[in-house]
Amino acid sequence: MGKRFGKLIVTTVFGTVSMTTLFAGAQSVSLNPAKMQRIGTIDERFQSYNVEMLEVTGGKFWKPYSSLAKQATGSAASSGDTPAGMDPNMYEYRPPVDLANARLRKLAAALGPAYVRVSGTWANTTYFKDGPGPAPKTLPSGFGGVLTQQQWKGVVDFSNAVDAELVTSVAIGPGVRDASGKWTPVEAAKVFAYTRSIGGKIAATEFMNEPNAASMGGAPKGYDAVAYGNDLAVFKSFLAEHSAKTILLGPGSVGEGGVFSMPGPGIIPSTDLLSASRSAFDAFSFHVYPALSNRCSKMGASMTTTAADALSAEWLARPQAIEAYYAGLRDKFDPKKPLWITETADTACGGNPWASTFLDTFRYLNQLGMMAHDGVQVVMHNTLDSSDYGLLHEGDLTPRPNFWAAVLWRRLMGTTVLQAEESPSPNLHLYAHCLRGVTGGVAILAINADQKKAQMLAVPGSSKRYMLSAEPLQSNRIRLNGTLLELGANDAWPALIGTPSPAGIITMSPATIVFIGVPDAGNAACK
């Protein structure tokens, strides 16, 4: 609806409200899309996602909160053990994911072009059965799981079908080492060769998942930075000979530079890993988890968070603090290398209970905005469809709020990053990009994380607004301009159409998010 407010138009999505209520404590900012300066660019596949290796092989992954009270069920030769030092009661068996599922492919394709990373802790000790047929009943020595040709072909076919280039890592455990303990490319060679033989390609790879937590990830006993540097040199030579166009990512560390720090013995500082790496990487990768989830609270309650803090300025700034730490390491050890975040979510250990709700969408979009602003080239959400932080419900693949937010980002936010106006409030977060596919157009993302105050955005020209809201905030159902977003019959898409807004003020009610498309901005940086 529109209401006359002085000489401006006030646009809201919540029907008729009193002007006193609507504008009590509201702050305003004038946007000038035509004059926003270009500050950088991001990869066309900037917004990407993970499908865990364990999802592909089948095995025990983070148990959803809905079944935490139950015992883990099922077993499989490919399930392996839980990571070293972790409570097995936090995990639940899943059968191998069906990557040919029509709904899964349709939804994943909506995020393309993207990268799909198939890795994770369990990939460090996964054996590749190089031949047709099912997984062996007995695991080969030194491995924790088995990946079959059929399963990997499913990954390659999925990658091709949804325009998601493949990113992975290789086995590094005791099963791939010679008598002296030196890493050998025996498993990596099988995977890369089979991928080529079926018409696939591995666009990028890390050597191993989270090498600073090597002992937890299945590395040999006593594994250290020197061993990592030696192994990486062998792997780099292997890539140069067998897959020269594959981007070598690394180190892929986790749990540094923020409130959440990796606990326990055996943690190798990334500074040591990078000193031993000798500038081996084509791009600098790392993981961003601002805290541990509730299910991992036994590891340290001080490293968890609460729903009450989910919209706080401190919480929303945590990913940027972690990124700044790793960017500093990049500048010291691998100057000018692109920054890639190969895993991220609200929290480690499968996400918090509200990771599947609109409450986390504020963090999700704010993090994308911050990372693009700071020059990060790729951000891979963990996961597409498993546990509580999945973009899709792992049971019936129902899209969660973060998925719909991801689709709007994909449709509106182009690869040229602009400098938005300075926000007048610590609870109003503003980001701007060139509008995707529209010459001269600008897309603005505004996040009102204030649960009590409205925010007013003065837009000088006509625009289209895409206002996201939910009631309550911890709802797994999200509304676009007041209309519920959900798949229709036969998985028909809802209408993701912006509401036309004339020049004037767009008012954001408390705890809402809006994308604003300004097609006629005439921004020179977007031409």
ABEGO torsion letter per residue (X at the ends): XBBBBEABBBBBAAEBBBAAAAABGBBBBBBBAAABBBAEBBBAAABBBBBBAAAAAEEBBBBBAAAAABBBBEBBAAAEBBBBGBBAAABBBBBBBBAABAAAAAAAAAAOBBBBBBBEAAAAABBBBBEBEBBBABBBBGBABBBBAAAAAAAAAAAAAAGBBBBBBBBABAAABBAAGBBBAAAAAAAAAAAAAAGBBBABBBABBGAAAAAAAGBBBGBBAAAAAAAAAAAAAAAAAABAABBBBOAGBBGBGBABBBBEBGBBBAAAAAAAAGGABABBBBBBBABBBAAAAAAEAAABBBAAAAABAAAAAAAAAAAAAAAAAAAAABBGBBBBBABBBABBGGEBAAAABAAAAAAAAAAAAAAAAAGBABBBBOBAABEAABABBAAAGBBBAAAAAAAAAAAABBABBBBBBBBABAABBBBBBBBBGBBGBBBBBBBBABAABBBBBBBABBBBBBBBBBOBABBABBBBGGBBBBBBBGGBBBBBBBBBBBBEBBBBBBGBBBBBBBAAAGBAAAX
